[in-house]
Amino acid sequence: MNHSSSTKTVPDAGLMPKHIAIIMDGNGRWATKRFLPRVAGHVKGVDAVRGIVEACIKRDIQFLTLFAFSSENWRRPADEVSLLMRLFVTALEKEVKKMHDNNIRLKIVGDLSRFDLPLQQAIQQAQELTAANTRLTVTICANYGGRWDIVQAVNKLTSSGQSPTDVTEEMLESQLAMAYAPEPDLFIRTGGETRISNFLLWQLAYTELFFTDTFWPDFNGKSLDEAIASYQSRERRFGRTSAQLVEGTQA
């Protein structure tokens, strides 16, 4: 499916976001605040993912993208990275069949070559199983970085024989890791930080940003509604003036 670029055409911005992207931040701090090991926060974070997937289905959200592990997260302590990888495998084993039974498509994007072979195989099998599902597309960004995404797209084009001097925005977009999805309407970051941390750098060009102090394990359907209410209060002009928007509604 082809999706329009917000810098080329004015997207159809409805009252409800079609695509929500979330940086799930604060698992470790949630656990530390409760005098628990950081792993407890990551385990609780998986439960929060399940709840938000269900909340998105109830609200007819079409695309949900979750930043699970960035290309910079390899800098964390080795034991925590190892634990996150095991948790990823366990979550795939436990959740994929449920997602398939509920008509949810699962996509996992990023530089997957750095993961061990069993995890790569589990990812491939999960995506193949759910490929035809249509109710909701859940994308997990794993070993993903926005700069990596742009570079890999350029490399795909040039390796196919495309002259670098003739590359267009449309060509580049077609090679991005999430070319199958529209640009996010709403970006949410939990945990109190107010930055996008190398997440979907290209795709967030005209996305509405929402930051909350709530740690990810505590983020629930009510929290999602607060973010959506903030989104609905925005005037999405896409380069136009407020007067133009008013004229458009009266036309």
Secondary structure in CASP SS format (residue, H / E / C, confidence):
PFRMAT SS
TARGET T0000
AUTHOR 0000-0000-0000
METHOD secondary structure of the structure
MODEL  1
M C 1.00
N C 1.00
H C 1.00
S C 1.00
S C 1.00
S C 1.00
T C 1.00
K C 1.00
T C 1.00
V C 1.00
P C 1.00
D C 1.00
A C 1.00
G C 1.00
L C 1.00
M C 1.00
P C 1.00
K C 1.00
H E 1.00
I E 1.00
A E 1.00
I E 1.00
I E 1.00
M C 1.00
D C 1.00
G C 1.00
N H 1.00
G H 1.00
R H 1.00
W H 1.00
A H 1.00
T H 1.00
K H 1.00
R C 1.00
F C 1.00
L C 1.00
P C 1.00
R H 1.00
V H 1.00
A H 1.00
G H 1.00
H H 1.00
V H 1.00
K H 1.00
G H 1.00
V H 1.00
D H 1.00
A H 1.00
V H 1.00
R H 1.00
G H 1.00
I H 1.00
V H 1.00
E H 1.00
A H 1.00
C H 1.00
I H 1.00
K H 1.00
R C 1.00
D C 1.00
I C 1.00
Q C 1.00
F E 1.00
L E 1.00
T E 1.00
L E 1.00
F E 1.00
A E 1.00
F E 1.00
S E 1.00
S C 1.00
E C 1.00
N H 1.00
W H 1.00
R H 1.00
R C 1.00
P C 1.00
A H 1.00
D H 1.00
E H 1.00
V H 1.00
S H 1.00
L H 1.00
L H 1.00
M H 1.00
R H 1.00
L H 1.00
F H 1.00
V H 1.00
T H 1.00
A H 1.00
L H 1.00
E H 1.00
K H 1.00
E H 1.00
V H 1.00
K H 1.00
K H 1.00
M H 1.00
H H 1.00
D H 1.00
N C 1.00
N C 1.00
I E 1.00
R E 1.00
L E 1.00
K E 1.00
I E 1.00
V E 1.00
G C 1.00
D C 1.00
L H 1.00
S H 1.00
R H 1.00
F C 1.00
D C 1.00
L H 1.00
P H 1.00
L H 1.00
Q H 1.00
Q H 1.00
A H 1.00
I H 1.00
Q H 1.00
Q H 1.00
A H 1.00
Q H 1.00
E H 1.00
L H 1.00
T H 1.00
A C 1.00
A C 1.00
N C 1.00
T C 1.00
R C 1.00
L E 1.00
T E 1.00
V E 1.00
T E 1.00
I E 1.00
C E 1.00
A E 1.00
N E 1.00
Y E 1.00
G C 1.00
G H 1.00
R H 1.00
W H 1.00
D H 1.00
I H 1.00
V H 1.00
Q H 1.00
A H 1.00
V H 1.00
N H 1.00
K H 1.00
L H 1.00
T H 1.00
S H 1.00
S C 1.00
G C 1.00
Q C 1.00
S C 1.00
P H 1.00
T H 1.00
D H 1.00
V C 1.00
T C 1.00
E H 1.00
E H 1.00
M H 1.00
L H 1.00
E H 1.00
S H 1.00
Q H 1.00
L C 1.00
A C 1.00
M C 1.00
A C 1.00
Y C 1.00
A C 1.00
P C 1.00
E C 1.00
P C 1.00
D C 1.00
L E 1.00
F E 1.00
I E 1.00
R E 1.00
T C 1.00
G C 1.00
G C 1.00
E C 1.00
T C 1.00
R C 1.00
I C 1.00
S C 1.00
N C 1.00
F C 1.00
L C 1.00
L C 1.00
W C 1.00
Q C 1.00
L C 1.00
A C 1.00
Y C 1.00
T C 1.00
E E 1.00
L E 1.00
F E 1.00
F E 1.00
T C 1.00
D C 1.00
T C 1.00
F C 1.00
W H 1.00
P H 1.00
D H 1.00
F C 1.00
N C 1.00
G H 1.00
K H 1.00
S H 1.00
L H 1.00
D H 1.00
E H 1.00
A H 1.00
I H 1.00
A H 1.00
S H 1.00
Y H 1.00
Q H 1.00
S C 1.00
R C 1.00
E C 1.00
R C 1.00
R C 1.00
F C 1.00
G C 1.00
R C 1.00
T C 1.00
S H 1.00
A H 1.00
Q H 1.00
L H 1.00
V H 1.00
E H 1.00
G H 1.00
T H 1.00
Q H 1.00
A C 1.00
END
